[in-house]
Amino acid sequence: MNALSDIKSKIEKNKEEKRERLLASATALFAEKNFNNTSISDIVNKARVAKGTFYLYFKDKYDIRNQIVQEISTDLFDDAMKELKKHPEITHFDDSMIFIINHVIDALVANPTYLTLMNKDLSLGVYSQELTKILEETDHLSLYELFKEGVERENLNIKNIDITFFTIVELVGSTCFSCIVNKVPCPIEDYKPFLFDLIRTLLHAA
C-alpha cells in the first residue's frame, strides 16, 4: 500500500511540476515577446514538454494567460492583506481599503512586467469563474470579505456591494495600466490622490 501511495504521489508531483513549468514558460514568453507573438509551440518547447501535455492543463493560450493573471492578481491582494495585518493602528474601513490598494499599486510599479501580462485585468484575481471555485475552498476571498464586513459594520449606504467592489477593483486595474505603462494622464504617484478620493466617494455615495 505504501509503495502504491508513493507512486501516486510521484505522479501527482510530476504533473504539478509540468504545469508549473508551462506557467513559468508562458509568463516569460508573454513578457519577452508579448501575448500575440507567442504560440503554444513556443511555450511547450521552452517548458520541454510534449504539445499534448499542454492540453491536459489548459484549454488554449488564452486559458493559460488567464490563469497566470489570476495567480498574479490573487498574490498581489493576498500580500496586501498580510501587510495590513501588521498595522493594527489602521482601524477605519476607508483607510484599510486605501492601504491595500496603495500596496497593490506599489507592487505593480515595482514589477511592471505584471502589468504587461495583466493588461487591465486585475479583477481576474477576484471574479473569474475558475478562481471562484478555488476561493470557495480557501481564504483568498478575504479582501472581498473585508470589504463586505466594512460596509455592513459602518452602515454605508451602498446599494449593491458586489458591483461597487468590482468597480473599485476595475478602476484600480485600468488606472494603474494607463498611469504606470503609458503615463496617461500622469504618473501614478501624481494620480494616487485623485484615485483615493474617488474610492472614498464611491464608498460614501448617498
Residue, then its C-alpha position, 0 to 999 in steps of 0.5 A: m500500500n505504501a509503495l502504491s501511495d508513493i507512486k501516486s504521489k510521484i505522479e501527482k508531483n510530476k504533473e504539478e511540476k509540468r504545469e508549473r513549468l508551462l506557467a513559468s514558460a508562458t509568463a516569460l514568453f508573454a513578457e519577452k515577446n508579448f501575448n500575440n507573438t507567442s504560440i503554444s509551440d513556443i511555450v511547450n518547447k521552452a517548458r520541454v514538454a510534449k504539445g499534448t501535455f499542454y492540453l491536459y492543463f489548459k484549454d488554449k493560450y488564452d486559458i493559460r494567460n488567464q490563469i497566470v493573471q489570476e495567480i498574479s492578481t490573487d498574490l498581489f491582494d493576498d500580500a496586501m492583506k498580510e501587510l495590513k495585518k501588521h498595522p493594527e493602528i489602521t482601524h477605519f474601513d476607508d483607510s484599510m481599503i486605501f492601504i491595500i490598494n496603495h500596496v497593490i499599486d506599489a507592487l505593480v510599479a515595482n514589477p511592471t512586467y505584471l502589468t504587461l501580462m495583466n493588461k487591465d485585468l486585475s479583477l481576474g484575481v477576484y471574479s473569474q469563474e475558475l478562481t471562484k471555485i478555488l476561493e470557495e475552498t480557501d481564504h483568498l476571498s478575504l479582501y472581498e470579505l473585508f470589504k463586505e464586513g466594512v460596509e455592513r459594520e459602518n452602515l454605508n449606504i451602498k446599494n449593491i456591494d458586489i458591483t461597487f467592489f468590482t468597480i473599485v477593483e476595475l478602476v484600480g486595474s485600468t488606472c494603474f495600466s494607463c498611469i504606470v505603462n503609458k503615463v496617461p494622464c500622469p504618473i501614478e504617484d501624481y494620480k494616487p490622490f485623485l484615485f483615493d478620493l474617488i474610492r472614498t466617494l464611491l464608498h460614501a455615495a448617498 
